[in-house]
Amino acid sequence: MIGIFDSGIGGLTVVKAFRELVAEYSLLYFGDTARMPYGTKSSETLLRYARQNTEWLLAHGAQMIVVACNSASAAATVQLRKAFPDVPFFGVVTPAVEAAIAATKNGRIGLVGTRATVASGMYESYAEKLSGGKAKVVSVACPLLVPLVEEGWLDSGETKRIIRKYVHPLRAKGVDTLVLGCTHYPLLKSLFQQKIGNGVALVDSAEAQAASVAHFLNNHPEWEKKLSKKKKDAFYVSDLTPQFQKTALRLLGESVTLHKVDFGK
Amino acid sequence: MIGIFDSGIGGLTVVKAFRELVAEYSLLYFGDTARMPYGTKSSETLLRYARQNTEWLLAHGAQMIVVACNSASAAATVQLRKAFPDVPFFGVVTPAVEAAIAATKNGRIGLVGTRATVASGMYESYAEKLSGGKAKVVSVACPLLVPLVEEGWLDSGETKRIIRKYVHPLRAKGVDTLVLGCTHYPLLKSLFQQKIGNGVALVDSAEAQAASVAHFLNNHPEWEKKLSKKKKDAFYVSDLTPQFQKTALRLLGESVTLHKVDFGK
């Protein structure tokens, strides 16, 4: 199975993108709702959580791991590859940066994400490296957007004002491409487009990540054969409340059964 | 020492209230920043966290435990008293309800708190019990306020609008008393007063809790003697980022050194 983990239920936007691109494979999803969010925490703590989540997924049948959470991906993907050398890992930063470099004309890329993602500096350094110094990333941490999405305030006046405030410095810098660098932001896509302007290309990191997995499977028939195609997805979380169920429906666009597992001591 | 735990650094508002009322005692503070916030999580998970935090504090010299977090207090104080029968526990719900009953004239008490605190129904049932059925609690979950305080948006237009929206149903119900049932809300006290109206009495749960500890110590000289009066406070957290340090300064009103401990597996 394709294993996928996230800080919580935000990663369901990646599942949604998967269902459009690599619909035939079975997914094993783990959302660490008991310790979410990740975007406010240190890279050291995120690395510890990412290892534990990976171990859980591997123990329950995952053969490759998708790190859906941008914060965990920025903090841990490189180290996870070293710690589990036989397991393919799919982060979100590289595919999102590649999509942004392909989209930008003036080389000025904006990034919106959590505090942890922005603090990691990964988008900046990958863009520098992958573009040979031609593309620069300007980033803004948007810590209020995850709670707003989780509350379902997707179209409220407050959310609009807060997004306008967040993208203001990116407009001022003249970015022509904006990376939505958090699993929750696809639900705010049209608001972002409206506030940053129609001339700016938006890169959805969830879509970019799903495309990178599809690309890998198309080019690695041995992996494509290994994976189950029974198409039986399973969703596990470390904590469960009625609100998480509601948010899951909002993010995936369809109802899903979340199973609670005992996780952590 | 007096042990005190919270989901994160919000409990520093309780420390601040302590310093005014029981300033001579040493405090041992533990903030579970690696797993915060608590207000969005289930009572089962909060009980598990509360037990672990209590064990940590007792192992590090605490003789009594203050559960600063309203969400943890509502979910776990009763069970903690059963699990650790020799340890005095101080929750926040009972003192806050007592203060609200003393303040209300029309018996209509409003409560603002996290989703977990409101979902517990503890404020409602304690108010019913302690007032002999005379006082009723109307509650509103305000999940966006903790992130707004942690971001330092204490006086922004968005925060004002959001608070107005939250207190609207409480105004409509004619409450004459409002319990600020979360460690973060003392920083929004004047905004709450402004939006709910000057005629409404505000009860700060952090102050009510500190007063209940002071009352206990004044009436239990054996405990008063047992506790260290060297006045050496120590602050531990399960995760540490620059943002947590900033928030600590904001909540306590003075600079404090946070020490990170390895916690959880």
HADDOCK unambig.tbl for C-alpha pairs under 7 A between the chains (distance, minus, plus):
assign (segid A and resid 34 and name CA) (segid B and resid 41 and name CA) 6.61 0.50 0.50
assign (segid A and resid 34 and name CA) (segid B and resid 45 and name CA) 6.96 0.50 0.50
assign (segid A and resid 35 and name CA) (segid B and resid 35 and name CA) 4.47 0.50 0.50
assign (segid A and resid 35 and name CA) (segid B and resid 36 and name CA) 6.80 0.50 0.50
assign (segid A and resid 36 and name CA) (segid B and resid 35 and name CA) 6.78 0.50 0.50
assign (segid A and resid 41 and name CA) (segid B and resid 34 and name CA) 6.64 0.50 0.50
assign (segid A and resid 41 and name CA) (segid B and resid 239 and name CA) 6.93 0.50 0.50
assign (segid A and resid 41 and name CA) (segid B and resid 241 and name CA) 6.73 0.50 0.50
assign (segid A and resid 42 and name CA) (segid B and resid 239 and name CA) 6.72 0.50 0.50
assign (segid A and resid 42 and name CA) (segid B and resid 240 and name CA) 6.48 0.50 0.50
assign (segid A and resid 42 and name CA) (segid B and resid 241 and name CA) 5.74 0.50 0.50
assign (segid A and resid 45 and name CA) (segid B and resid 34 and name CA) 6.97 0.50 0.50
assign (segid A and resid 45 and name CA) (segid B and resid 239 and name CA) 6.81 0.50 0.50
assign (segid A and resid 144 and name CA) (segid B and resid 147 and name CA) 6.38 0.50 0.50
assign (segid A and resid 147 and name CA) (segid B and resid 144 and name CA) 6.38 0.50 0.50
assign (segid A and resid 158 and name CA) (segid B and resid 158 and name CA) 5.80 0.50 0.50
assign (segid A and resid 239 and name CA) (segid B and resid 41 and name CA) 6.93 0.50 0.50
assign (segid A and resid 239 and name CA) (segid B and resid 42 and name CA) 6.71 0.50 0.50
assign (segid A and resid 239 and name CA) (segid B and resid 45 and name CA) 6.81 0.50 0.50
assign (segid A and resid 240 and name CA) (segid B and resid 42 and name CA) 6.47 0.50 0.50
assign (segid A and resid 241 and name CA) (segid B and resid 41 and name CA) 6.74 0.50 0.50
assign (segid A and resid 241 and name CA) (segid B and resid 42 and name CA) 5.73 0.50 0.50
assign (segid A and resid 264 and name CA) (segid B and resid 265 and name CA) 6.66 0.50 0.50
assign (segid A and resid 265 and name CA) (segid B and resid 264 and name CA) 6.66 0.50 0.50
assign (segid A and resid 265 and name CA) (segid B and resid 265 and name CA) 6.68 0.50 0.50
